[in-house]
Amino acid sequence: MFFSNNAGNSLAIHIDQKRLRSVRESSPAQINLFAVNIREFITFIVCLLSALFFLFTSNKPQADRIRSLVVDFAVTPLSFTKSSSTVSSTKDELKRLRKKNTHLLLENSQLRDAAFENQRLRSMLALKNREEYRLVSAEVIGVSRDTQMRSIILDVGTDDSVAVDMAIISPDGLCGKIVSVGKKSASAQLMLDHNFRVACKIERTRIDGILAFEDGQFCLLKEVQKNADVRIGDVVITSGFSRLFPQKIRVGLVVSVNDKNPSLFKTIQVKPDVDFSRLEEVFVVITENHPEEKTN
C-alpha cells in the first residue's frame, strides 16, 4: 500500500515537471511571435504613411487620379451621413410647412366666407334703405315640389304684411312674386317659371317689352320691334307699367339679339341677374294700398 502511494506521487511530480518545461519552452516562441506582429504592424503603418505622403505630394497625373479615388472613398461615408441628416431635416420642414399651409388655407377660407357674408349683408342693407321701397326680409325655407310651377317657400306671411302678387327681389334683382300666403309663410313664383310675365324695358334706350321664361336659365324679351335699338350687354329693368312690380328693378342682361326671323319682332335673349340656384334670402316689396290689402 505504501509503495503504491509513492509511485503515484512520483508520477504526478513527473507530469508537473514536464508541463513546466513545456511552458518554459513555449513562452519565448509566443513572445517572439508578438514581437514579429508588432514589427509588421509598425512597418505597415510607416509604409502606408509614406505612400500617402508621396501620393499627396506628387504632381503626376496618375497620382491625381489615385488621390481623387482615395478622397472619394473617405468622403462617401461622411456624405451619406450628411445626406441622411439633410433628408430627415427636409422631411421635417416639409411636414411643418404643409401643416402651416393647411392652417392658412382654412383661415383664408374663413376670411373669404366672412367677406362674402359682409358684402351680402351690405348689399341687402343698401337695398332695404332705399326710400321708394318698404321691404320685409325673408329667408328661403323650402322649394316647392309642384311640377306645374317653379316656386320657393318663404318664412313670412300675413303677420308680416305680406300679400299675394307682391314682388320679391334680392340685392341682385327681380326674383318673382308671391302667389299664396299664410299667417307665417308664403309661396313665391320664380321668374324661371313658364307662366311668369313682367313688363320690362331696355335701360339705355327705354324700349319696352314683356319678359317671359324661355328654357334653361334664360328669358325672352318679347314684343320688341325689329327696328328697335337693342344691343348685347344692355341692362333690362322693370318698366313700372304693371301694378305688381315697382319700376327700375334690375332684371338681367341682354345676351343675344336676333332680327333675322320672319316675324315683326326681335328675338332677344336675357340672362337674369339673380342666381336662383343659390337663393337664400329675399325681400318682399310691400306696396301701399295693395289690391289684396283692400279686400281685408
C-alpha positions as CSV (number, residue, x, y, z in Angstrom):
1,M,0.0,0.0,0.0
2,F,2.8,2.4,0.9
3,F,4.6,1.5,-2.3
4,S,1.6,2.3,-4.4
5,N,1.3,5.8,-2.9
6,N,4.9,6.6,-3.5
7,A,4.6,5.5,-7.2
8,G,1.6,7.8,-7.6
9,N,3.3,10.8,-6.1
10,S,6.4,10.2,-8.3
11,L,4.2,10.1,-11.4
12,A,2.4,13.4,-10.5
13,I,5.7,15.1,-9.9
14,H,7.0,13.9,-13.3
15,I,3.9,15.3,-15.1
16,D,4.2,18.7,-13.4
17,Q,7.9,18.9,-14.3
18,K,7.0,18.1,-17.9
19,R,4.3,20.8,-18.1
20,L,6.6,23.4,-16.6
21,R,9.3,22.5,-19.1
22,S,6.7,22.8,-21.9
23,V,5.6,26.2,-20.7
24,R,9.2,27.4,-20.5
25,E,9.9,26.2,-24.0
26,S,6.7,27.8,-25.5
27,S,6.9,31.3,-23.8
28,P,9.9,32.5,-25.9
29,A,8.1,31.4,-29.1
30,Q,4.9,33.4,-28.2
31,I,7.0,36.4,-27.2
32,N,8.9,36.2,-30.5
33,L,5.5,35.9,-32.4
34,F,4.1,39.0,-30.7
35,A,7.2,41.0,-31.4
36,V,7.1,40.0,-35.0
37,N,3.4,41.1,-35.2
38,I,4.3,44.5,-33.7
39,R,7.1,45.0,-36.1
40,E,4.9,44.1,-39.1
41,F,2.2,46.5,-37.9
42,I,4.6,49.3,-37.4
43,T,6.1,48.6,-40.8
44,F,2.7,48.6,-42.4
45,I,1.8,52.0,-40.8
46,V,5.1,53.5,-41.9
47,C,4.7,52.2,-45.4
48,L,1.1,53.5,-45.5
49,L,2.0,56.9,-44.3
50,S,4.9,57.1,-46.7
51,A,2.7,56.1,-49.6
52,L,0.1,58.7,-48.6
53,F,2.8,61.3,-48.2
54,F,4.2,60.6,-51.7
55,L,0.7,60.3,-53.1
56,F,-0.5,63.7,-51.9
57,T,2.8,65.5,-52.7
58,S,3.3,64.1,-56.2
59,N,2.3,66.1,-59.2
60,K,1.9,63.2,-61.7
61,P,-1.5,62.7,-63.4
62,Q,-1.6,59.1,-62.1
63,A,-1.2,60.4,-58.6
64,D,-4.1,62.8,-59.1
65,R,-6.4,60.1,-60.1
66,I,-5.5,57.9,-57.2
67,R,-5.8,60.9,-54.8
68,S,-9.3,61.5,-56.2
69,L,-10.3,57.9,-55.6
70,V,-8.9,57.9,-52.0
71,V,-10.7,61.2,-51.2
72,D,-13.9,59.9,-52.7
73,F,-13.7,56.7,-50.7
74,A,-13.0,58.7,-47.5
75,V,-15.7,61.3,-48.1
76,T,-18.5,58.9,-49.2
77,P,-19.5,57.8,-45.7
78,L,-19.4,61.4,-44.5
79,S,-21.6,62.5,-47.4
80,F,-24.0,59.7,-46.8
81,T,-24.3,60.6,-43.1
82,K,-24.7,64.3,-44.0
83,S,-27.2,63.5,-46.8
84,S,-29.3,61.3,-44.5
85,S,-29.4,64.1,-41.9
86,T,-30.3,66.6,-44.6
87,V,-33.1,64.4,-46.0
88,S,-34.5,63.9,-42.5
89,S,-34.4,67.7,-41.8
90,T,-36.0,68.4,-45.2
91,K,-38.9,66.0,-44.4
92,D,-39.5,67.6,-41.1
93,E,-39.5,71.0,-42.7
94,L,-41.9,69.9,-45.4
95,K,-44.2,68.4,-42.8
96,R,-44.2,71.7,-40.8
97,L,-44.8,73.8,-44.0
98,R,-47.7,71.6,-45.1
99,K,-49.3,71.8,-41.7
100,K,-48.9,75.6,-41.7
101,N,-50.2,75.8,-45.3
102,T,-53.3,73.8,-44.3
103,H,-54.0,76.2,-41.4
104,L,-53.5,79.2,-43.7
105,L,-55.9,77.6,-46.2
106,L,-58.6,77.1,-43.6
107,E,-58.0,80.7,-42.3
108,N,-58.2,82.1,-45.8
109,S,-61.4,80.2,-46.5
110,Q,-63.0,81.6,-43.3
111,L,-61.9,85.1,-44.1
112,R,-63.3,84.8,-47.7
113,D,-66.6,83.5,-46.3
114,A,-66.8,86.4,-43.8
115,A,-66.0,88.9,-46.6
116,F,-68.8,87.4,-48.8
117,E,-71.2,87.5,-45.9
118,N,-70.3,91.1,-45.2
119,Q,-70.7,92.1,-48.8
120,R,-74.1,90.3,-49.0
121,L,-75.3,92.0,-45.8
122,R,-74.2,95.4,-47.1
123,S,-76.0,94.9,-50.4
124,M,-79.2,93.8,-48.6
125,L,-79.0,96.8,-46.2
126,A,-78.4,99.2,-49.1
127,L,-81.4,97.8,-50.9
128,K,-83.6,97.9,-47.8
129,N,-82.7,101.6,-47.1
130,R,-84.0,102.8,-50.5
131,E,-86.8,105.2,-49.7
132,E,-89.0,104.1,-52.6
133,Y,-89.4,100.6,-51.2
134,R,-90.8,99.2,-48.0
135,L,-89.3,95.8,-47.7
136,V,-89.8,92.8,-45.5
137,S,-86.8,90.4,-45.3
138,A,-87.5,86.7,-45.8
139,E,-85.5,83.5,-45.8
140,V,-86.0,80.7,-48.3
141,I,-87.1,77.8,-46.2
142,G,-88.1,75.4,-48.9
143,V,-88.5,74.7,-52.6
144,S,-92.0,73.7,-53.9
145,R,-92.3,70.3,-55.5
146,D,-95.2,71.4,-57.6
147,T,-94.4,70.3,-61.1
148,Q,-96.8,73.0,-62.6
149,M,-94.9,76.0,-61.2
150,R,-91.3,76.7,-60.1
151,S,-91.6,78.3,-56.7
152,I,-90.0,78.7,-53.3
153,I,-91.4,78.9,-49.7
154,L,-90.6,81.9,-47.5
155,D,-90.7,82.3,-43.7
156,V,-93.0,85.4,-43.8
157,G,-96.8,85.7,-44.1
158,T,-99.8,87.9,-43.4
159,D,-98.4,88.6,-39.9
160,D,-95.6,90.5,-41.7
161,S,-98.0,92.4,-44.0
162,V,-97.2,90.1,-47.0
163,A,-99.9,89.6,-49.6
164,V,-100.5,87.8,-52.9
165,D,-99.0,89.4,-56.0
166,M,-96.3,91.3,-54.1
167,A,-92.9,91.3,-55.8
168,I,-89.9,89.5,-54.3
169,I,-86.4,90.9,-55.0
170,S,-82.8,90.3,-53.9
171,P,-79.8,92.7,-54.0
172,D,-79.1,91.3,-57.5
173,G,-82.5,92.0,-58.9
174,L,-86.1,90.7,-59.5
175,C,-86.8,87.1,-58.3
176,G,-90.6,86.7,-58.7
177,K,-93.9,87.3,-56.9
178,I,-96.0,86.0,-54.0
179,V,-98.7,83.5,-55.2
180,S,-100.1,82.2,-51.9
181,V,-99.7,83.3,-48.3
182,G,-100.4,82.1,-44.8
183,K,-100.0,83.7,-41.4
184,K,-96.3,82.9,-41.1
185,S,-95.3,81.6,-44.5
186,A,-95.7,82.3,-48.2
187,S,-95.1,80.7,-51.6
188,A,-93.4,82.7,-54.3
189,Q,-93.4,82.1,-58.1
190,L,-89.9,82.5,-59.6
191,M,-89.0,84.3,-62.9
192,L,-87.9,80.9,-64.2
193,D,-91.4,79.7,-64.5
194,H,-93.1,79.3,-67.9
195,N,-96.2,81.2,-66.7
196,F,-94.3,84.2,-65.3
197,R,-94.6,87.6,-67.1
198,V,-93.3,91.0,-66.3
199,A,-93.3,94.4,-68.1
200,C,-89.7,95.5,-68.7
201,K,-87.6,98.0,-70.7
202,I,-84.1,98.4,-72.0
203,E,-82.4,100.8,-69.6
204,R,-80.3,102.5,-72.2
205,T,-82.9,103.2,-74.9
206,R,-86.2,102.9,-72.8
207,I,-87.6,100.4,-75.3
208,D,-90.4,98.4,-73.7
209,G,-91.1,94.6,-73.9
210,I,-92.6,91.7,-72.0
211,L,-90.2,89.3,-70.2
212,A,-91.1,85.6,-70.2
213,F,-89.1,82.5,-69.3
214,E,-87.7,80.6,-72.2
215,D,-85.7,77.5,-71.2
216,G,-82.7,76.6,-69.1
217,Q,-81.5,79.8,-67.3
218,F,-82.6,82.3,-69.9
219,C,-85.7,84.5,-70.5
220,L,-87.0,86.2,-73.7
221,L,-87.9,89.9,-74.0
222,K,-90.8,89.8,-76.3
223,E,-92.8,92.3,-78.5
224,V,-89.8,94.4,-79.3
225,Q,-89.9,95.7,-82.9
226,K,-87.1,94.8,-85.3
227,N,-86.0,98.5,-85.8
228,A,-85.6,98.9,-82.0
229,D,-82.1,99.8,-80.8
230,V,-81.2,96.8,-78.6
231,R,-77.6,95.5,-78.1
232,I,-75.9,92.7,-76.4
233,G,-74.9,93.8,-72.9
234,D,-77.9,96.1,-72.5
235,V,-79.4,96.2,-69.0
236,V,-83.1,95.1,-68.6
237,I,-85.2,96.7,-65.8
238,T,-88.8,96.6,-64.8
239,S,-90.9,99.3,-66.6
240,G,-93.3,100.0,-63.8
241,F,-96.3,99.6,-66.1
242,S,-97.5,96.6,-64.1
243,R,-99.3,97.3,-60.9
244,L,-97.4,94.3,-59.3
245,F,-93.8,95.3,-59.9
246,P,-92.3,98.6,-59.0
247,Q,-90.2,100.3,-61.7
248,K,-86.4,100.3,-62.1
249,I,-85.8,96.9,-60.5
250,R,-82.9,95.3,-62.4
251,V,-83.9,92.1,-64.2
252,G,-80.9,91.0,-66.3
253,L,-78.6,91.5,-69.3
254,V,-79.2,91.0,-73.0
255,V,-77.0,88.1,-74.2
256,S,-78.3,87.7,-77.8
257,V,-80.3,89.7,-80.3
258,N,-81.8,88.1,-83.5
259,D,-83.7,90.1,-86.1
260,K,-83.4,87.6,-88.9
261,N,-86.6,85.7,-88.1
262,P,-89.7,86.2,-90.3
263,S,-91.8,87.8,-87.5
264,L,-92.2,91.5,-86.9
265,F,-90.3,91.4,-83.6
266,K,-86.7,90.7,-82.5
267,T,-85.8,87.6,-80.6
268,I,-84.0,89.0,-77.5
269,Q,-82.5,86.5,-75.0
270,V,-82.0,87.8,-71.5
271,K,-79.9,86.2,-68.7
272,P,-81.3,87.0,-65.2
273,D,-79.0,88.7,-62.8
274,V,-80.2,86.5,-59.9
275,D,-78.6,83.1,-59.4
276,F,-81.7,81.2,-58.5
277,S,-79.6,78.1,-57.6
278,R,-78.1,80.0,-54.7
279,L,-81.1,82.0,-53.5
280,E,-81.2,82.1,-49.7
281,E,-82.7,85.4,-48.7
282,V,-85.0,87.8,-50.4
283,F,-87.2,90.9,-49.8
284,V,-90.9,91.2,-50.2
285,V,-91.8,94.6,-51.6
286,I,-94.7,95.9,-49.5
287,T,-96.8,98.1,-51.7
288,E,-99.2,100.6,-50.2
289,N,-102.9,100.1,-51.0
290,H,-102.2,96.7,-52.4
291,P,-105.3,95.1,-54.0
292,E,-105.0,92.2,-51.6
293,E,-104.9,94.6,-48.7
294,K,-108.1,96.4,-49.8
295,T,-110.2,93.3,-49.5
296,N,-109.1,92.7,-46.0
